[in-house]
């Protein structure tokens, strides 16, 4: 997956997002299922999260 400029888009696993928010990875999955955060499903059915969106949420929460 890439952006317009050809730069690869960084995707995070639920465990990586959980570490940033200091919650359990299952909590991140529940947030995604509830629509609180946007996720992408891989061909294998795993959830991935766009790093830029997650960092924006972190920044928003710290203000």
PDB file as gemmi writes it, atoms N, CA and C in Angstrom:
CRYST1    1.000    1.000    1.000  90.00  90.00  90.00 P 1                      
ATOM      1  N   UNK A   1       0.851  -1.172   0.000  1.00  0.00           N  
ATOM      2  CA  UNK A   1       0.000   0.000   0.000  1.00  0.00           C  
ATOM      3  C   UNK A   1       0.896   1.234   0.000  1.00  0.00           C  
ATOM      4  N   UNK A   2       0.580   2.219  -0.826  1.00  0.00           N  
ATOM      5  CA  UNK A   2       1.420   3.409  -0.846  1.00  0.00           C  
ATOM      6  C   UNK A   2       0.574   4.649  -1.061  1.00  0.00           C  
ATOM      7  N   UNK A   3       1.174   5.783  -0.759  1.00  0.00           N  
ATOM      8  CA  UNK A   3       0.499   7.055  -0.955  1.00  0.00           C  
ATOM      9  C   UNK A   3       0.807   7.585  -2.337  1.00  0.00           C  
ATOM     10  N   UNK A   4       0.261   8.720  -2.673  1.00  0.00           N  
ATOM     11  CA  UNK A   4       0.464   9.301  -3.993  1.00  0.00           C  
ATOM     12  C   UNK A   4       1.928   9.515  -4.334  1.00  0.00           C  
ATOM     13  N   UNK A   5       2.734   9.935  -3.350  1.00  0.00           N  
ATOM     14  CA  UNK A   5       4.130  10.247  -3.646  1.00  0.00           C  
ATOM     15  C   UNK A   5       5.001   8.996  -3.728  1.00  0.00           C  
ATOM     16  N   UNK A   6       4.421   7.831  -3.518  1.00  0.00           N  
ATOM     17  CA  UNK A   6       5.209   6.610  -3.567  1.00  0.00           C  
ATOM     18  C   UNK A   6       5.791   6.224  -2.218  1.00  0.00           C  
ATOM     19  N   UNK A   7       5.552   7.044  -1.195  1.00  0.00           N  
ATOM     20  CA  UNK A   7       6.026   6.701   0.148  1.00  0.00           C  
ATOM     21  C   UNK A   7       5.111   5.637   0.728  1.00  0.00           C  
ATOM     22  N   UNK A   8       5.701   4.624   1.358  1.00  0.00           N  
ATOM     23  CA  UNK A   8       4.907   3.566   1.968  1.00  0.00           C  
ATOM     24  C   UNK A   8       4.165   4.126   3.178  1.00  0.00           C  
ATOM     25  N   UNK A   9       2.918   3.736   3.301  1.00  0.00           N  
ATOM     26  CA  UNK A   9       2.097   4.162   4.429  1.00  0.00           C  
ATOM     27  C   UNK A   9       2.388   3.231   5.600  1.00  0.00           C  
ATOM     28  N   UNK A  10       2.668   3.801   6.773  1.00  0.00           N  
ATOM     29  CA  UNK A  10       2.994   2.989   7.943  1.00  0.00           C  
ATOM     30  C   UNK A  10       1.714   2.522   8.604  1.00  0.00           C  
ATOM     31  N   UNK A  11       1.584   1.208   8.742  1.00  0.00           N  
ATOM     32  CA  UNK A  11       0.432   0.608   9.399  1.00  0.00           C  
ATOM     33  C   UNK A  11       0.870  -0.022  10.712  1.00  0.00           C  
ATOM     34  N   UNK A  12       0.041   0.114  11.723  1.00  0.00           N  
ATOM     35  CA  UNK A  12       0.337  -0.417  13.049  1.00  0.00           C  
ATOM     36  C   UNK A  12      -0.568  -1.594  13.373  1.00  0.00           C  
ATOM     37  N   UNK A  13      -0.037  -2.532  14.134  1.00  0.00           N  
ATOM     38  CA  UNK A  13      -0.821  -3.666  14.614  1.00  0.00           C  
ATOM     39  C   UNK A  13      -1.618  -3.231  15.847  1.00  0.00           C  
ATOM     40  N   UNK A  14      -2.627  -3.999  16.227  1.00  0.00           N  
ATOM     41  CA  UNK A  14      -3.357  -3.676  17.465  1.00  0.00           C  
ATOM     42  C   UNK A  14      -2.425  -3.602  18.681  1.00  0.00           C  
ATOM     43  N   UNK A  15      -1.424  -4.455  18.735  1.00  0.00           N  
ATOM     44  CA  UNK A  15      -0.491  -4.434  19.865  1.00  0.00           C  
ATOM     45  C   UNK A  15       0.313  -3.138  19.903  1.00  0.00           C  
ATOM     46  N   UNK A  16       0.708  -2.645  18.732  1.00  0.00           N  
ATOM     47  CA  UNK A  16       1.469  -1.385  18.682  1.00  0.00           C  
ATOM     48  C   UNK A  16       0.593  -0.202  19.096  1.00  0.00           C  
ATOM     49  N   UNK A  17      -0.659  -0.199  18.652  1.00  0.00           N  
ATOM     50  CA  UNK A  17      -1.586   0.867  19.044  1.00  0.00           C  
ATOM     51  C   UNK A  17      -1.852   0.786  20.545  1.00  0.00           C  
ATOM     52  N   UNK A  18      -2.029  -0.421  21.047  1.00  0.00           N  
ATOM     53  CA  UNK A  18      -2.282  -0.621  22.477  1.00  0.00           C  
ATOM     54  C   UNK A  18      -1.134  -0.081  23.322  1.00  0.00           C  
ATOM     55  N   UNK A  19       0.095  -0.295  22.870  1.00  0.00           N  
ATOM     56  CA  UNK A  19       1.256   0.207  23.612  1.00  0.00           C  
ATOM     57  C   UNK A  19       1.254   1.732  23.657  1.00  0.00           C  
ATOM     58  N   UNK A  20       0.852   2.367  22.569  1.00  0.00           N  
ATOM     59  CA  UNK A  20       0.809   3.833  22.527  1.00  0.00           C  
ATOM     60  C   UNK A  20      -0.248   4.396  23.478  1.00  0.00           C  
ATOM     61  N   UNK A  21      -1.405   3.719  23.550  1.00  0.00           N  
ATOM     62  CA  UNK A  21      -2.499   4.180  24.413  1.00  0.00           C  
ATOM     63  C   UNK A  21      -2.434   3.575  25.818  1.00  0.00           C  
ATOM     64  N   UNK A  22      -1.496   2.657  26.010  1.00  0.00           N  
ATOM     65  CA  UNK A  22      -1.330   1.953  27.295  1.00  0.00           C  
ATOM     66  C   UNK A  22      -2.610   1.213  27.702  1.00  0.00           C  
ATOM     67  N   UNK A  23      -3.120   0.443  26.735  1.00  0.00           N  
ATOM     68  CA  UNK A  23      -4.288  -0.403  26.978  1.00  0.00           C  
ATOM     69  C   UNK A  23      -3.987  -1.794  26.435  1.00  0.00           C  
ATOM     70  N   UNK A  24      -4.885  -2.735  26.673  1.00  0.00           N  
ATOM     71  CA  UNK A  24      -4.743  -4.093  26.155  1.00  0.00           C  
ATOM     72  C   UNK A  24      -5.072  -4.112  24.657  1.00  0.00           C  
ATOM     73  N   UNK A  25      -4.388  -4.936  23.867  1.00  0.00           N  
ATOM     74  CA  UNK A  25      -4.707  -5.028  22.433  1.00  0.00           C  
ATOM     75  C   UNK A  25      -6.176  -5.372  22.153  1.00  0.00           C  
ATOM     76  N   UNK A  26      -6.814  -6.137  23.042  1.00  0.00           N  
ATOM     77  CA  UNK A  26      -8.235  -6.460  22.855  1.00  0.00           C  
ATOM     78  C   UNK A  26      -9.101  -5.207  22.959  1.00  0.00           C  
ATOM     79  N   UNK A  27      -8.662  -4.244  23.758  1.00  0.00           N  
ATOM     80  CA  UNK A  27      -9.385  -2.974  23.862  1.00  0.00           C  
ATOM     81  C   UNK A  27      -9.339  -2.236  22.533  1.00  0.00           C  
ATOM     82  N   UNK A  28      -8.184  -2.240  21.894  1.00  0.00           N  
ATOM     83  CA  UNK A  28      -8.031  -1.591  20.585  1.00  0.00           C  
ATOM     84  C   UNK A  28      -8.964  -2.251  19.566  1.00  0.00           C  
ATOM     85  N   UNK A  29      -9.042  -3.557  19.591  1.00  0.00           N  
ATOM     86  CA  UNK A  29      -9.930  -4.281  18.680  1.00  0.00           C  
ATOM     87  C   UNK A  29     -11.386  -3.919  18.954  1.00  0.00           C  
ATOM     88  N   UNK A  30     -11.761  -3.806  20.223  1.00  0.00           N  
ATOM     89  CA  UNK A  30     -13.141  -3.410  20.569  1.00  0.00           C  
ATOM     90  C   UNK A  30     -13.439  -2.001  20.067  1.00  0.00           C  
ATOM     91  N   UNK A  31     -12.458  -1.081  20.223  1.00  0.00           N  
ATOM     92  CA  UNK A  31     -12.639   0.289  19.723  1.00  0.00           C  
ATOM     93  C   UNK A  31     -12.889   0.275  18.218  1.00  0.00           C  
ATOM     94  N   UNK A  32     -12.128  -0.545  17.498  1.00  0.00           N  
ATOM     95  CA  UNK A  32     -12.275  -0.623  16.039  1.00  0.00           C  
ATOM     96  C   UNK A  32     -13.646  -1.193  15.663  1.00  0.00           C  
ATOM     97  N   UNK A  33     -14.054  -2.252  16.347  1.00  0.00           N  
ATOM     98  CA  UNK A  33     -15.372  -2.849  16.062  1.00  0.00           C  
ATOM     99  C   UNK A  33     -16.500  -1.874  16.351  1.00  0.00           C  
ATOM    100  N   UNK A  34     -16.324  -1.029  17.371  1.00  0.00           N  
ATOM    101  CA  UNK A  34     -17.347  -0.052  17.748  1.00  0.00           C  
ATOM    102  C   UNK A  34     -17.297   1.202  16.873  1.00  0.00           C  
ATOM    103  N   UNK A  35     -16.275   1.316  16.021  1.00  0.00           N  
ATOM    104  CA  UNK A  35     -16.168   2.473  15.144  1.00  0.00           C  
ATOM    105  C   UNK A  35     -15.485   3.675  15.774  1.00  0.00           C  
ATOM    106  N   UNK A  36     -14.903   3.497  16.933  1.00  0.00           N  
ATOM    107  CA  UNK A  36     -14.214   4.617  17.607  1.00  0.00           C  
ATOM    108  C   UNK A  36     -12.912   4.975  16.918  1.00  0.00           C  
ATOM    109  N   UNK A  37     -12.256   3.984  16.318  1.00  0.00           N  
ATOM    110  CA  UNK A  37     -11.050   4.229  15.528  1.00  0.00           C  
ATOM    111  C   UNK A  37     -11.179   3.453  14.222  1.00  0.00           C  
ATOM    112  N   UNK A  38     -10.582   3.991  13.183  1.00  0.00           N  
ATOM    113  CA  UNK A  38     -10.676   3.387  11.855  1.00  0.00           C  
ATOM    114  C   UNK A  38      -9.607   2.312  11.712  1.00  0.00           C  
ATOM    115  N   UNK A  39      -9.992   1.174  11.135  1.00  0.00           N  
ATOM    116  CA  UNK A  39      -9.011   0.116  10.892  1.00  0.00           C  
ATOM    117  C   UNK A  39      -9.134  -0.385   9.465  1.00  0.00           C  
ATOM    118  N   UNK A  40      -8.086  -1.027   9.025  1.00  0.00           N  
ATOM    119  CA  UNK A  40      -8.015  -1.647   7.708  1.00  0.00           C  
ATOM    120  C   UNK A  40      -7.874  -3.138   7.951  1.00  0.00           C  
ATOM    121  N   UNK A  41      -8.596  -3.935   7.195  1.00  0.00           N  
ATOM    122  CA  UNK A  41      -8.460  -5.392   7.311  1.00  0.00           C  
ATOM    123  C   UNK A  41      -7.500  -5.880   6.231  1.00  0.00           C  
ATOM    124  N   UNK A  42      -6.534  -6.689   6.618  1.00  0.00           N  
ATOM    125  CA  UNK A  42      -5.612  -7.284   5.655  1.00  0.00           C  
ATOM    126  C   UNK A  42      -6.308  -8.433   4.940  1.00  0.00           C  
ATOM    127  N   UNK A  43      -5.671  -8.951   3.913  1.00  0.00           N  
ATOM    128  CA  UNK A  43      -6.243 -10.087   3.198  1.00  0.00           C  
ATOM    129  C   UNK A  43      -6.417 -11.287   4.123  1.00  0.00           C  
ATOM    130  N   UNK A  44      -5.571 -11.388   5.138  1.00  0.00           N  
ATOM    131  CA  UNK A  44      -5.662 -12.479   6.097  1.00  0.00           C  
ATOM    132  C   UNK A  44      -6.680 -12.233   7.199  1.00  0.00           C  
ATOM    133  N   UNK A  45      -7.350 -11.069   7.176  1.00  0.00           N  
ATOM    134  CA  UNK A  45      -8.373 -10.768   8.167  1.00  0.00           C  
ATOM    135  C   UNK A  45      -7.870 -10.073   9.419  1.00  0.00           C  
ATOM    136  N   UNK A  46      -6.619  -9.649   9.427  1.00  0.00           N  
ATOM    137  CA  UNK A  46      -6.053  -8.954  10.586  1.00  0.00           C  
ATOM    138  C   UNK A  46      -6.312  -7.459  10.475  1.00  0.00           C  
ATOM    139  N   UNK A  47      -6.447  -6.803  11.616  1.00  0.00           N  
ATOM    140  CA  UNK A  47      -6.660  -5.353  11.619  1.00  0.00           C  
ATOM    141  C   UNK A  47      -5.320  -4.621  11.633  1.00  0.00           C  
ATOM    142  N   UNK A  48      -5.294  -3.524  10.889  1.00  0.00           N  
ATOM    143  CA  UNK A  48      -4.137  -2.626  10.893  1.00  0.00           C  
ATOM    144  C   UNK A  48      -4.668  -1.205  10.985  1.00  0.00           C  
ATOM    145  N   UNK A  49      -3.861  -0.333  11.547  1.00  0.00           N  
ATOM    146  CA  UNK A  49      -4.267   1.046  11.796  1.00  0.00           C  
ATOM    147  C   UNK A  49      -3.236   1.988  11.190  1.00  0.00           C  
ATOM    148  N   UNK A  50      -3.714   3.058  10.542  1.00  0.00           N  
ATOM    149  CA  UNK A  50      -2.802   4.039   9.940  1.00  0.00           C  
ATOM    150  C   UNK A  50      -2.110   4.825  11.045  1.00  0.00           C  
ATOM    151  N   UNK A  51      -0.784   4.824  10.990  1.00  0.00           N  
ATOM    152  CA  UNK A  51       0.004   5.488  12.028  1.00  0.00           C  
ATOM    153  C   UNK A  51      -0.352   6.963  12.161  1.00  0.00           C  
ATOM    154  N   UNK A  52      -0.523   7.666  11.036  1.00  0.00           N  
ATOM    155  CA  UNK A  52      -0.820   9.102  11.113  1.00  0.00           C  
ATOM    156  C   UNK A  52      -2.152   9.366  11.819  1.00  0.00           C  
ATOM    157  N   UNK A  53      -3.145   8.513  11.605  1.00  0.00           N  
ATOM    158  CA  UNK A  53      -4.440   8.679  12.282  1.00  0.00           C  
ATOM    159  C   UNK A  53      -4.310   8.427  13.783  1.00  0.00           C  
ATOM    160  N   UNK A  54      -3.550   7.405  14.147  1.00  0.00           N  
ATOM    161  CA  UNK A  54      -3.381   7.068  15.566  1.00  0.00           C  
ATOM    162  C   UNK A  54      -2.612   8.171  16.281  1.00  0.00           C  
ATOM    163  N   UNK A  55      -1.553   8.676  15.650  1.00  0.00           N  
ATOM    164  CA  UNK A  55      -0.784   9.763  16.275  1.00  0.00           C  
ATOM    165  C   UNK A  55      -1.634  11.029  16.424  1.00  0.00           C  
ATOM    166  N   UNK A  56      -2.510  11.275  15.466  1.00  0.00           N  
ATOM    167  CA  UNK A  56      -3.413  12.437  15.569  1.00  0.00           C  
ATOM    168  C   UNK A  56      -4.369  12.260  16.744  1.00  0.00           C  
ATOM    169  N   UNK A  57      -4.884  11.032  16.945  1.00  0.00           N  
ATOM    170  CA  UNK A  57      -5.759  10.771  18.080  1.00  0.00           C  
ATOM    171  C   UNK A  57      -5.024  10.961  19.415  1.00  0.00           C  
ATOM    172  N   UNK A  58      -3.787  10.508  19.461  1.00  0.00           N  
ATOM    173  CA  UNK A  58      -2.983  10.672  20.677  1.00  0.00           C  
ATOM    174  C   UNK A  58      -2.776  12.154  20.981  1.00  0.00           C  
ATOM    175  N   UNK A  59      -2.455  12.907  19.946  1.00  0.00           N  
ATOM    176  CA  UNK A  59      -2.211  14.336  20.122  1.00  0.00           C  
ATOM    177  C   UNK A  59      -3.489  15.035  20.576  1.00  0.00           C  
ATOM    178  N   UNK A  60      -4.615  14.654  19.952  1.00  0.00           N  
ATOM    179  CA  UNK A  60      -5.920  15.226  20.298  1.00  0.00           C  
ATOM    180  C   UNK A  60      -6.263  14.949  21.754  1.00  0.00           C  
ATOM    181  N   UNK A  61      -5.961  13.757  22.215  1.00  0.00           N  
ATOM    182  CA  UNK A  61      -6.262  13.376  23.588  1.00  0.00           C  
ATOM    183  C   UNK A  61      -5.370  14.033  24.619  1.00  0.00           C  
ATOM    184  N   UNK A  62      -4.207  14.508  24.210  1.00  0.00           N  
ATOM    185  CA  UNK A  62      -3.273  15.111  25.171  1.00  0.00           C  
ATOM    186  C   UNK A  62      -3.475  16.615  25.289  1.00  0.00           C  
ATOM    187  N   UNK A  63      -4.358  17.177  24.477  1.00  0.00           N  
ATOM    188  CA  UNK A  63      -4.573  18.642  24.529  1.00  0.00           C  
ATOM    189  C   UNK A  63      -5.611  19.001  25.546  1.00  0.00           C  
TER     190      UNK A  63                                                      
END                                                                             
